[in-house]
């Protein structure tokens, strides 16, 4: 491919000659403008680093971020000391503070993890112990009577774990606020710039994209579903493989009926948390996501055929529901590092290689909650 100097002015952004000159040499290039990439750009720019963010789509946040359920997690499920556990707990505190100071719509709704029989009560006790060991705050054990008083719309349960600090947030507004903050501190965003090649130079890297070339001293891979492929382009030896895992959602017509998120106890070895109830800031109610490994990373077609399975899961969790109150509402795809035949979840991968490159691979849930804490760690590595 012939070398191109600077970036041409495409439909996403009309560039002046001065802007091209600025982008010809940057300290750090971040690949990916989802929630994690924008958080990293903001954190680096606030520290005075010259940052450019390269995004292959025409807008920021249109990948995994746009299909996120928007839950602010508390850190219940992850092994103590793992990157997921530490960045989720730290990220939750940072996220609430950011949303409050930057006007991002959010709500601290609380969450109930419910146990329906004695086996689930034992599993819930294990979850409670793990969450406490991981540093999750605002936890309380509820017996059947306490749960009935707190959530009278739920059917009788044996027990529940109350997670006071779990909440919801507008994921796209959060991403936009981080982009705006990064730009206020001097960062540049180049859209419709798909990464094509990376070559090491004496002073860093020459980066070739569909919008031209630039040089950067360091590279950060925050490419979500494509993070393993981007890692290979950057020269990481034996990058971990992403296994796309689809999650579908159904919308439940139940205005005003639920005030908290409601989750079942996670089934041992399951690829997801089980079909659960999440709330939206406008009062909407959704069920899901489920977990289904798929061959394609862009398999976003409708799945109305799952209606019966979702209805059964919803009725087991919430009691009787008329079938017509449940309708299909889209899907997302997780970038899992756990292979379909593995029994245990994998941690986020935050690694370096070759020198000057930092990679975030397999950042699925709780990636939105952990984003600001992951950005802190990337800044520390750079």
N, C-alpha and C positions, 0 to 999 in steps of 0.2 A: 504494500500500500504506500502511495506517495506521501511524503511528509507534508503536514500542514501546520502552519505557524499561527498560533492563536486560535480563537474560536470564531466561527462564522455566525452571523446574526440570523438565527432561525425564528420560527413563529413563537417560540416560548419566551424569547428575550431578544430584544434588539440591542446589539452591543456597539458601543463607541470604540474608536481606536484606542483610547486610553484604557478602557475596560479590558480589551484584549491584552494590552501590554501588562496590566496588573496580573492577569491570570497566566501569563507566560511562565512565571516562576513563583511558586507558593511554598510556604513552609510545610503545610499539611494538606493533603487531599483526602477527603472522606468519600467513600463510595457507598451511596445509599442515603436517601432523604426520607426515611421513615422516622418513627418516633425516636429510635436509638441514634440514628445518624444525625438528626437535628439536635438532640440533646448533647451529643459529642461536639458538634459544631459550635453550639452556644457556649459550652464549657471552655473550649479551646480559645474561642474569640474573646471571651471575657478575660482571659489571661494574656491577651495581646498577641496571640499567634495569628499569622496570616493563613486563612483557611478557605478552601474552596470545597464545595459539596457537589459531587457529580451524581445525577439522578437520571436513569434511562427513561422514566415516564415524563409526561408533560406537566405534571404537578407533583408536589411533595405529598407523602403519606398515602399514596394510592395503592400500595402493596398490602402487606399484612396489617398495617396500621388501620387501613380503612375498613377492615373486616373484623376488628377487635371488638369484644363485648364491652370494653370500657370499664372493667372491674379493677378497683384498686385493692389488690390482694394484701393479706396480712402475713403470709409466710407460714402456712400450716403444714404443707405437704413435703417439704424439702429437707434432706438430711442436715442436721446441725453442722455448721462449718462449711457447707457447700456454697458455691458461688450463688446459686439460686436463693438459698436461705438468707445469706448475708446481704445481697443486693436488694432482695425483696423488702426486708425489714428496714434497711437504711433508705431504700428508694421510696417506701410509703411515706416516711416522714418528710423527705425532700419534696415529694409530689404534692402533698397537701399544702406545704408552705408555698410552693411555686404557684399552685392554682389560686391560692388566696391572694397572693401579692400581684399576680398578673391577670386577674379577672377571668380565669378559665372556669367555665361552669362545671360544678361537681357537687356531690352530696355524700355525706357519711351516713349511709343507710344501715350499716350493720348486716351481719350475715349469720344464718343458722345452719349448722350441719346437723342433720337429724338422724336418729337411730330408730329403726322401726321394730327391731326384735333384739333378743339377747346377744346374738352373734354380732350384730351391728353395734350394740352398746360396748362390747369388748373392743371392737375395732376403733370406735370413737374415743375410748379411753387411751388407746395407743396414739391416736392422732393428737389428742390433747397434750400428752407427754412430749411428743415430738415437737409440736408447735412451741411449747414453753421452753424446751431445750434450745430451739432455734432463735429465741428472742422475740417471738410474736407477742404483742401486747394487747390488752383489753379483752382477755379471754375469760369466760365464765361457764361453768357446768350447770345446765338446767335439768331438773328432773321433769317428769311428765306434767306435774301440776304447774310448775313455773313456766314451762313451754306453752301450755294451754293459755295461761294468762297473757303471755307476751305475744303469741301468734294464734289467736282464736280461730282464724280461718283455716288452719291446718288440721288434718285428721289426728286422732290420738297417736302419740309417739311414746317411746320408752324414755328417751332423753335427747338432749341436744347440746351442742357446743355453740355458745354465743360469742361472736367475734365482733366486738364493738367498733373496731377501727376499719373494717372493710367498707368500701364505698364504691361509687361510680363516678366517671368523669367523661367529658366529651373528648374522645381521643384525637379527633381531627383538629379541634380548637387548641388542644394542648400542643400538637405538632406545629400548628401555625404560630403559636406564641413563641415556641423555641426557635423557629426559623426567623421570626421577626427580631428576637433578641440577638441571635447570631449576626444578622445583617446590621443591626444597630451598632454592633461592636466590630464591624468591618469584614465579616465573612461574606463570601460570594456563593451563589447557587447557580449552577448551570444545569438546565433541564434538557431532556431529550439527548442526553450524553451517555450512551451505553459504553461501558468499558470494552475495548477490543484487545489491547495488549499493554503489557508493562515491561519495560526494559531498565535494568540497573545502569546507572551512570556513575561517574566519579563523585558526584555530589548528591546522589539520591536516585530518583527514578524519572524516566520519561514515560508519560502516560498517554496512550492513544485511545481516543474515543470517537464516536460517530459525529462529534462536533469539533473535532480537531485534536491537537496535542498540547500538553503543557508539561512542565517539570515540577516536581515536588520533592522536598527533602524527606518527608515521611508519608506513609499511606495508612489509612484506616479502612478496614473492610467491615461495613455495616449493611451488607447487601441482603439480609433476610433470607428468603427462599433460595437466592442465588449465592449465598455466602460461601458455600463449598467450591463452587465453580470460580468465583472471584478469587478465592484463596489460591486455587491452582494457577490462575493467570498471574498472580503476584509472586508465585514461586515458592509457596509453602509446600514443603515436602510431605507427601501423603496426607493431604487434608481430609478431615472427617467427612463422611458422606451424609447428605441430607436425605431423609426419607419423608416425602410429603404425606401428611396425615390430615385428611379433610374433616371438618366439623360443620354440620348443618344446624340451622336454627329454625324453630317454628314460633310464630307469634301467638300468644294467648290473649283472647279478649276477656279481660278481667279488671276493668278500671276500678282503682281504689281498693282492691281486695287485699293486696299484699304491700307491706311496708318495708320488708327486709328481703335480702337475697336468701334463697333456700336451696341447700345442696344435700344430696344423699351422702352417706358414708362411701368413700371411694372403694370400689371393689378391688381386692388385691390383684396385682399384675395388670390392671386395666390400663389402656393407653390414654384414657382421659379421666376426668373427675366424675363421669356419669352425667346424664341429662339433668340439668339443674335450672332453677328459676332465677333470672336476672332482671333487674329493673332498668328503665331508661329515664333520663332526666325529664322527659315530657310526660312521664307516667305510664309509658308503654311497658308491657311484660313480654319477655321472650323466654323460651325453653331451649336449652342446648348450650354449647355444642356437644354433639356426640363425637366419636373418634373412629375414622375409617381410613386405613392406609390406601393410597391411590397411586397410580403409575405416573400421572401427569401433575406438574406443578401449576398448571392453569386450568384445572378441572373444576370450573365454577358453574356448571350447568345445574338446572333445578333438580330437586329430589323430592317431589311430592309423594313418591312411592314409600317414603319413610313415615308417612302420617300415622299408620297403625302402630309402629314401634314407638314413636314419640308419644302418642296418646296413652299407650300402656305405661310408659315410664312416667308420664305426667300424673296419671291417676294413682300410681303406686306412691308418688311423692306428695301429691296434693289432695287426693281424694277424687270423687266423681267429677268428670269434666265432659260436657257435651262435645261430641266430635266436631261440630260445626264451629266451635269456639277456637279451634286450633287450625292455623294455616301456615303454609311454608313461607319462610322469610330469609332465604339466602344462606350463604356458607362462607367459610374461610379455610385456609390451608396452613397448617403448622409446619415449621421447618424442624422436624424431629431428628435428633441424632440417634435415638433408640430405634433399632431395626425391628421389623414386625415380629421376628421370632425371639426377641429378647424379653426377659421378664422384668427388668428394672429400668426405670427412667434414667436418662443421662443428664449430667449437669450442663449448664452453659459452657461453651468453650471460649475462653479468652486467652489468646496465645500470640506469640511473636514469631516472625520468621518470613523471609530472611530479615536480617537486621534492618530496622526502619519501617517494618510492616507490622501492624497490629490487626488481629482478626477477632471478630465476634461471630461465632458459628453456632447454629442451633438455638438462637434466642427466640424461644416460644414463650408461652405463659410461664412465669409472670413478667415477661419482658417489658410490657408497658409500665408496670409498677416499678421495675428495677432500672428503668432507662437512665434516670438522673444519677443513680449510684454507679451504674456501669460507666457512664461518662466520666465520673470522678476517677475511676480506675484507669481508664484509657489515658486521661490527662497525666496520671502518675507514671504510666509506662512511657509516655512520650517526653 
